[in-house]
Amino acid sequence: MIGHLSGTVFLKDGNSIILDVKGVGYKILVASDVLAKAIKGNLLELFIYTHVREDNISLFGFLESLDLKLFENLIGVSGIGP
């Protein structure tokens, strides 16, 4: 499970970014506050929630660990998904 990534913003696309971490590009779904701070070519550190399903693996990125904890609590409620 991926819990933290630090790298250079390679691309912003809709509600996601591609973060280049030592030559590997990770597509990470992010909220508008993260998009605002994600400037192409700049370093960005994110706390990551890794969501695994049988047909998909998704990464969700957060600037603060408390935001990640809130997200984890919300998706823990029955009927609410990422």
Beta strands, then each sheet from edge to edge (+ up, - down):
strand 1: 4-13
strand 2: 16-21
strand 3: 24-30
strand 4: 43-53
strand 5: 56-62
sheet 1: 1+ 2- 3+ 5+ 4- 1+
end
